[in-house]
């Protein structure tokens, strides 16, 4: 009996119930999406779930083997809208195969080398897994309501989309400075595809891309859906004059054949490889930071972030380089109204096009700027019923969630598509 289960293995679980609905208003929307169509297609109240089970094993007391299982049923709900990523919930997940199926969401192994070097690797890894980053540069809730606020303001740089073969390294106490931390990681989202086609035939002698095979990929190939992320971070426990803990991180990520994990419809569209031009790359930078007070109370923690992405090209425009920007500001009040409860709010813009890549000519009035703006806001209150059960009512609002696409109309006038949503999230931790 003593050898049937390792004493170094722990099972951690989180089950989340989400009850909520969206309401759209405005006279025009993305493609054929008017506010009326939005409410007709995605206006129902839904009740969904998300379950995470992590089996964590340590062999030496310092290393960690993590196997995470996940299942949910969000794919066809309005909270996982494939067109309007502005209202996608952080809890909105579903296995690609189908709803209500449990799949392996992470398989990682992390271990230290000496005192200051940590390694993370595995065949199923995401950027948020251990030792992929030196720090996470935000203290705005580990359970944000909208996915848009889960990327520290820089979705292009902190892209969670590639989940696959990875190697990451973090360095603490760099040059004898305990406040300086470095990290570098590479993740290939299609590293494990069978019969991998490395992409040597993607570009033909005629100058046009060839067929993009579904099993194309591997590690470090022309067809890899991958990201190489490098972060420099500094942290401290007492900020001069005002005190409190703080952190600041600058990140650069080179992404290949990856779409943005969040953004306006047009921003996501120009970042996606397509059948005619199946490969694309982007340079992504982010600057994010946080400050949290020494004592909980009526002074909130602050988290902020800014992201910038320059794409290799727009679809069918190989010479041009569109630019995308984003930002967020989040605040949390710990022990708000009652010890153990938390109040939070955030505001920001998901990635939107600030330079379309269209070139001005002497006789052309074509502008490089587009009206792809948007604005998101959320507010929530986490009521900690017990140590293991919490209820979080939340409301969120999105202005011009369709961006430039939502402004288009048949008669040429500018319109907007707005979104108001509310959820009640119940979280069980065990």
C-alpha positions as CSV (number, residue, x, y, z in Angstrom):
1,X,0.0,0.0,0.0
2,X,2.8,2.4,0.8
3,X,4.2,2.2,-2.8
4,X,0.9,2.6,-4.7
5,X,1.1,6.4,-4.7
6,X,4.1,8.6,-4.4
7,X,4.2,10.7,-1.2
8,X,5.8,13.5,-3.3
9,X,2.7,13.8,-5.6
10,X,-0.1,16.3,-5.1
11,X,-3.4,16.7,-6.8
12,X,-4.7,20.3,-7.2
13,X,-8.0,21.1,-8.7
14,X,-10.1,24.1,-9.7
15,X,-13.7,23.9,-10.9
16,X,-15.4,27.0,-12.2
17,X,-19.1,27.6,-12.9
18,X,-19.9,30.6,-15.1
19,X,-23.5,31.9,-15.4
20,X,-23.9,35.0,-17.6
21,X,-25.1,36.8,-20.7
22,X,-24.1,39.5,-23.3
23,X,-26.1,42.3,-24.8
24,X,-25.1,44.1,-28.0
25,X,-26.2,47.6,-29.0
26,X,-25.4,49.9,-31.8
27,X,-26.6,50.0,-35.4
28,X,-23.8,48.1,-37.2
29,X,-21.3,45.3,-36.5
30,X,-18.7,43.0,-37.8
31,X,-19.6,41.8,-41.3
32,X,-23.4,41.1,-41.2
33,X,-23.4,41.7,-37.4
34,X,-25.8,44.3,-36.4
35,X,-26.7,44.7,-32.8
36,X,-29.9,42.9,-33.5
37,X,-28.0,40.0,-35.1
38,X,-25.6,39.9,-32.2
39,X,-28.3,39.5,-29.7
40,X,-30.2,37.0,-31.9
41,X,-27.1,34.8,-32.3
42,X,-25.3,35.3,-29.0
43,X,-27.8,36.9,-26.7
44,X,-28.9,34.0,-24.6
45,X,-28.0,33.4,-20.9
46,X,-25.6,30.5,-20.7
47,X,-24.3,28.3,-17.8
48,X,-20.8,26.9,-18.5
49,X,-18.0,25.2,-16.6
50,X,-14.2,24.8,-16.7
51,X,-12.2,22.2,-14.7
52,X,-8.5,22.1,-14.2
53,X,-6.7,19.1,-12.5
54,X,-3.0,19.4,-11.9
55,X,-0.9,16.4,-10.8
56,X,2.4,17.7,-9.4
57,X,5.3,15.4,-8.5
58,X,8.7,16.3,-7.1
59,X,11.6,13.8,-7.2
60,X,14.3,15.8,-5.4
61,X,12.3,18.4,-3.5
62,X,13.4,21.1,-5.8
63,X,12.2,19.9,-9.2
64,X,8.5,19.7,-10.4
65,X,6.8,17.4,-12.9
66,X,3.4,18.9,-13.7
67,X,0.6,17.2,-15.6
68,X,-2.5,19.4,-16.1
69,X,-5.8,18.1,-17.3
70,X,-8.5,20.4,-18.5
71,X,-12.1,20.2,-19.7
72,X,-14.9,22.7,-20.4
73,X,-17.8,23.4,-22.7
74,X,-17.4,27.1,-23.8
75,X,-16.7,26.7,-27.5
76,X,-20.2,27.6,-28.8
77,X,-21.1,30.1,-26.1
78,X,-21.1,33.8,-26.5
79,X,-18.2,34.0,-24.1
80,X,-15.9,32.3,-26.7
81,X,-16.9,34.4,-29.7
82,X,-14.4,33.7,-32.5
83,X,-15.2,37.0,-34.2
84,X,-15.3,39.4,-31.2
85,X,-12.4,38.4,-29.0
86,X,-13.1,41.4,-26.8
87,X,-15.7,39.5,-24.8
88,X,-13.9,36.2,-24.5
89,X,-13.7,35.1,-20.8
90,X,-10.5,34.0,-19.2
91,X,-12.3,30.9,-18.2
92,X,-13.7,30.2,-21.7
93,X,-12.0,27.0,-22.8
94,X,-12.8,23.8,-24.6
95,X,-10.7,20.9,-25.9
96,X,-10.4,21.1,-29.7
97,X,-12.0,17.6,-30.1
98,X,-15.3,18.5,-28.4
99,X,-17.1,19.8,-25.3
100,X,-17.0,17.8,-22.1
101,X,-13.7,16.0,-23.0
102,X,-10.8,16.0,-20.6
103,X,-7.4,16.5,-22.4
104,X,-3.8,17.1,-21.4
105,X,-3.4,20.9,-21.2
106,X,0.2,20.9,-19.9
107,X,3.1,18.4,-19.4
108,X,6.1,20.2,-18.0
109,X,9.2,19.5,-16.0
110,X,11.2,22.3,-14.2
111,X,14.4,22.0,-12.1
112,X,17.2,24.3,-10.8
113,X,20.8,24.4,-11.8
114,X,22.8,25.8,-8.9
115,X,21.2,28.6,-7.0
116,X,20.3,31.1,-9.7
117,X,19.4,29.2,-12.8
118,X,16.1,27.4,-13.4
119,X,15.1,25.3,-16.4
120,X,11.6,24.5,-17.7
121,X,10.9,22.1,-20.6
122,X,8.4,19.7,-21.9
123,X,6.4,18.6,-25.0
124,X,3.2,20.5,-23.9
125,X,4.2,23.9,-22.4
126,X,2.7,27.4,-22.4
127,X,4.4,30.7,-21.7
128,X,2.6,30.9,-18.4
129,X,4.1,27.7,-17.1
130,X,7.0,27.6,-14.6
131,X,10.4,29.0,-15.6
132,X,9.2,30.3,-18.9
133,X,9.4,33.8,-17.6
134,X,11.5,35.4,-14.8
135,X,8.4,37.2,-13.4
136,X,4.8,37.7,-14.4
137,X,4.7,41.5,-14.5
138,X,1.2,42.0,-13.2
139,X,-0.6,41.5,-9.9
140,X,-4.0,42.1,-11.4
141,X,-6.0,39.0,-10.4
142,X,-4.9,35.5,-11.4
143,X,-8.5,35.1,-12.5
144,X,-9.4,38.1,-14.7
145,X,-12.9,38.1,-16.1
146,X,-12.0,39.0,-19.7
147,X,-9.1,37.2,-21.4
148,X,-8.1,40.6,-22.8
149,X,-6.8,41.6,-19.3
150,X,-4.7,38.4,-18.8
151,X,-1.7,39.4,-21.0
152,X,-0.2,42.2,-18.8
153,X,-1.3,44.7,-21.6
154,X,0.8,43.1,-24.3
155,X,-1.0,40.1,-25.9
156,X,1.5,40.0,-28.8
157,X,4.5,39.6,-26.5
158,X,2.9,37.4,-23.9
159,X,1.1,35.1,-26.4
160,X,-0.3,32.0,-24.7
161,X,-1.4,30.5,-28.0
162,X,1.6,28.3,-28.8
163,X,1.3,25.3,-26.5
164,X,3.8,22.7,-27.4
165,X,7.5,21.7,-27.2
166,X,9.5,24.2,-25.2
167,X,12.7,25.1,-23.4
168,X,12.9,28.0,-21.0
169,X,15.6,29.3,-18.8
170,X,15.4,32.0,-16.0
171,X,18.3,33.6,-14.2
172,X,17.9,35.2,-10.8
173,X,20.4,37.4,-8.9
174,X,22.1,38.4,-12.2
175,X,25.5,39.9,-11.7
176,X,25.0,39.6,-8.0
177,X,22.0,41.9,-8.1
178,X,19.0,40.1,-6.4
179,X,16.6,42.6,-8.1
180,X,17.7,41.8,-11.6
181,X,16.2,38.8,-13.4
182,X,16.5,37.5,-17.0
183,X,14.6,34.8,-19.0
184,X,14.4,33.3,-22.4
185,X,12.1,30.7,-23.8
186,X,11.2,29.0,-27.1
187,X,7.8,27.4,-27.7
188,X,6.7,25.6,-30.8
189,X,3.0,25.1,-31.0
190,X,3.2,22.3,-33.6
191,X,6.4,20.6,-32.5
192,X,4.6,17.3,-32.0
193,X,2.7,17.0,-35.3
194,X,3.1,13.6,-37.1
195,X,5.1,13.3,-40.3
196,X,6.2,17.0,-39.9
197,X,6.7,18.9,-43.1
198,X,9.4,21.5,-42.2
199,X,8.2,24.0,-44.8
200,X,10.9,23.8,-47.4
201,X,8.3,23.7,-50.2
202,X,6.2,26.5,-48.9
203,X,7.9,29.1,-51.1
204,X,8.1,28.3,-54.8
205,X,10.4,29.6,-57.4
206,X,7.6,31.7,-58.9
207,X,7.5,33.8,-55.8
208,X,4.2,32.5,-54.5
209,X,3.7,30.4,-51.5
210,X,2.7,26.8,-52.0
211,X,0.2,24.6,-50.1
212,X,0.4,24.9,-46.3
213,X,0.1,21.3,-45.2
214,X,-1.9,20.6,-42.0
215,X,1.0,18.6,-40.6
216,X,3.6,21.2,-41.4
217,X,5.7,22.3,-38.5
218,X,8.3,20.9,-36.2
219,X,10.9,22.8,-34.1
220,X,12.7,25.8,-35.7
221,X,11.4,25.3,-39.2
222,X,9.8,27.7,-41.7
223,X,6.4,26.4,-40.8
224,X,6.7,26.4,-37.0
225,X,4.0,28.1,-35.1
226,X,6.4,29.4,-32.5
227,X,7.5,32.2,-30.3
228,X,10.9,33.1,-28.8
229,X,10.4,35.3,-25.8
230,X,13.1,37.3,-23.9
231,X,12.4,39.2,-20.7
232,X,14.4,41.6,-18.5
233,X,12.8,42.2,-15.1
234,X,13.6,44.2,-12.0
235,X,11.8,43.8,-8.7
236,X,11.9,45.4,-5.2
237,X,10.2,45.2,-1.9
238,X,10.2,48.9,-0.9
239,X,9.6,51.6,-3.5
240,X,11.2,54.9,-2.4
241,X,8.9,57.4,-0.8
242,X,5.7,55.3,-1.0
243,X,6.9,51.8,-0.1
244,X,5.3,48.6,-1.3
245,X,6.4,45.8,-3.5
246,X,7.0,46.5,-7.2
247,X,8.1,45.0,-10.4
248,X,8.9,46.1,-14.0
249,X,9.6,44.0,-17.0
250,X,10.5,44.7,-20.6
251,X,9.9,41.8,-23.1
252,X,10.7,41.1,-26.7
253,X,9.1,38.2,-28.6
254,X,9.7,37.0,-32.1
255,X,6.6,35.1,-33.2
256,X,6.3,33.0,-36.4
257,X,3.0,31.9,-37.9
258,X,0.9,32.9,-34.9
259,X,-2.2,35.0,-34.8
260,X,-2.7,37.5,-32.0
261,X,-4.5,35.9,-29.0
262,X,-6.7,39.0,-28.6
263,X,-7.6,41.9,-30.7
264,X,-10.1,43.6,-33.0
265,X,-11.3,41.5,-35.9
266,X,-9.0,43.3,-38.4
267,X,-6.0,43.2,-36.1
268,X,-6.4,39.4,-35.7
269,X,-7.1,38.9,-39.4
270,X,-3.9,40.6,-40.6
271,X,-1.9,38.5,-38.1
272,X,-3.3,35.2,-39.3
273,X,-1.5,33.1,-42.0
274,X,-3.9,32.2,-44.8
275,X,-4.0,29.7,-47.7
276,X,-2.2,31.9,-50.2
277,X,0.4,33.2,-47.7
278,X,0.7,30.6,-45.1
279,X,3.7,32.0,-43.2
280,X,4.0,35.2,-41.3
281,X,6.2,36.6,-38.5
282,X,6.0,39.5,-36.1
283,X,8.2,41.5,-33.7
284,X,6.5,42.1,-30.4
285,X,7.5,44.3,-27.5
286,X,5.9,44.9,-24.1
287,X,6.5,47.1,-21.1
288,X,4.6,46.1,-18.0
289,X,4.8,46.6,-14.3
290,X,3.0,46.6,-11.0
291,X,3.0,48.1,-7.5
292,X,1.2,46.7,-4.4
293,X,0.8,48.4,-1.0
294,X,2.5,46.9,2.1
295,X,-0.9,46.6,3.8
296,X,-4.3,45.6,2.3
297,X,-7.0,48.2,2.6
298,X,-8.4,51.1,0.6
299,X,-5.2,51.7,-1.3
300,X,-5.3,49.4,-4.4
301,X,-2.5,47.5,-6.2
302,X,-1.8,48.9,-9.6
303,X,-0.9,46.9,-12.7
304,X,-0.2,48.4,-16.1
305,X,1.1,47.3,-19.5
306,X,1.7,48.4,-23.0
307,X,2.2,46.3,-26.1
308,X,3.4,47.0,-29.7
309,X,3.5,44.5,-32.6
310,X,4.9,45.0,-36.1
311,X,3.9,42.3,-38.5
312,X,6.0,41.2,-41.4
313,X,3.2,41.9,-43.8
314,X,-0.5,42.4,-44.3
315,X,-2.3,39.7,-46.3
316,X,-1.4,40.0,-50.0
317,X,0.9,43.0,-49.2
318,X,4.3,41.4,-48.8
319,X,6.2,44.7,-48.7
320,X,4.2,46.4,-46.0
321,X,4.4,46.1,-42.2
322,X,1.2,46.8,-40.3
323,X,1.5,47.9,-36.7
324,X,-0.7,47.0,-33.7
325,X,-0.8,48.5,-30.2
326,X,-2.6,47.7,-26.9
327,X,-2.6,48.7,-23.2
328,X,-4.3,48.0,-19.9
329,X,-4.5,49.4,-16.3
330,X,-5.8,47.2,-13.5
331,X,-6.5,47.9,-9.8
332,X,-7.3,45.6,-6.9
333,X,-8.4,46.2,-3.4
334,X,-7.5,43.3,-1.2
335,X,-9.7,42.8,1.9
336,X,-12.2,45.2,0.5
337,X,-15.3,45.6,2.8
338,X,-14.4,42.3,4.5
339,X,-11.2,40.4,5.1
340,X,-10.4,37.8,2.4
341,X,-12.6,39.5,-0.2
342,X,-11.2,41.4,-3.2
343,X,-12.6,44.2,-5.4
344,X,-11.1,44.7,-8.9
345,X,-11.4,46.8,-12.0
346,X,-9.5,47.2,-15.2
347,X,-9.6,49.3,-18.4
348,X,-7.7,49.1,-21.6
349,X,-7.6,48.4,-25.4
350,X,-7.1,45.1,-27.0
351,X,-4.7,45.0,-29.9
352,X,-5.9,47.4,-32.6
353,X,-4.3,48.5,-35.9
354,X,-2.5,51.9,-35.7
355,X,-0.8,51.5,-39.0
356,X,-2.5,49.5,-41.7
357,X,0.7,49.2,-43.8
358,X,-0.9,51.0,-46.7
359,X,1.7,53.3,-48.3
360,X,1.1,56.9,-49.3
361,X,2.0,57.9,-52.8
362,X,2.3,61.3,-54.4
363,X,-1.2,61.2,-56.0
364,X,-2.9,59.2,-53.3
365,X,-4.8,60.2,-50.2
366,X,-4.6,56.7,-48.8
367,X,-3.8,57.0,-45.1
368,X,-1.6,54.7,-43.0
369,X,-4.0,55.2,-40.1
370,X,-7.2,53.4,-39.6
371,X,-10.1,53.9,-37.1
372,X,-9.6,50.5,-35.4
373,X,-10.0,51.8,-31.9
374,X,-11.8,50.1,-29.0
375,X,-12.2,50.4,-25.2
376,X,-12.8,47.7,-22.6
377,X,-13.7,47.9,-19.0
378,X,-14.5,45.3,-16.3
379,X,-15.3,45.4,-12.6
380,X,-15.8,42.5,-10.2
381,X,-16.0,41.6,-6.5
382,X,-14.7,38.3,-5.3
383,X,-16.6,37.1,-2.2
384,X,-14.6,34.4,-0.4
385,X,-17.3,32.2,1.1
386,X,-14.8,29.7,2.6
387,X,-11.1,29.0,2.1
388,X,-12.0,26.9,-1.0
389,X,-15.2,28.5,-2.4
390,X,-15.5,31.9,-3.9
391,X,-18.4,33.7,-5.8
392,X,-17.4,36.6,-8.1
393,X,-20.2,38.7,-9.7
394,X,-18.8,40.8,-12.6
395,X,-19.8,43.3,-15.2
396,X,-17.9,44.4,-18.3
397,X,-18.4,46.8,-21.2
398,X,-16.9,47.1,-24.6
399,X,-17.1,50.2,-26.8
400,X,-16.6,49.7,-30.5
401,X,-15.7,46.0,-30.0
402,X,-15.7,45.4,-33.8
403,X,-13.0,48.1,-34.3
404,X,-12.8,49.3,-37.9
405,X,-14.9,46.4,-39.1
406,X,-17.7,47.4,-36.8
407,X,-17.7,50.9,-38.3
408,X,-18.4,49.8,-41.8
409,X,-21.8,50.3,-43.2
410,X,-23.6,50.1,-46.6
411,X,-24.0,53.8,-46.9
412,X,-20.5,54.7,-45.8
413,X,-21.4,56.2,-42.5
414,X,-19.4,55.3,-39.4
415,X,-21.2,53.2,-36.8
416,X,-20.2,51.4,-33.6
417,X,-21.0,48.0,-32.1
418,X,-20.9,47.9,-28.3
419,X,-21.2,45.1,-25.8
420,X,-22.4,44.9,-22.2
421,X,-22.0,41.6,-20.3
422,X,-22.5,40.3,-16.8
423,X,-21.4,37.0,-15.2
424,X,-21.5,35.3,-11.9
425,X,-18.5,33.0,-11.5
426,X,-18.2,30.4,-8.7
427,X,-14.8,28.9,-8.1
428,X,-14.1,25.7,-6.1
429,X,-10.5,24.9,-5.2
430,X,-9.5,21.6,-3.9
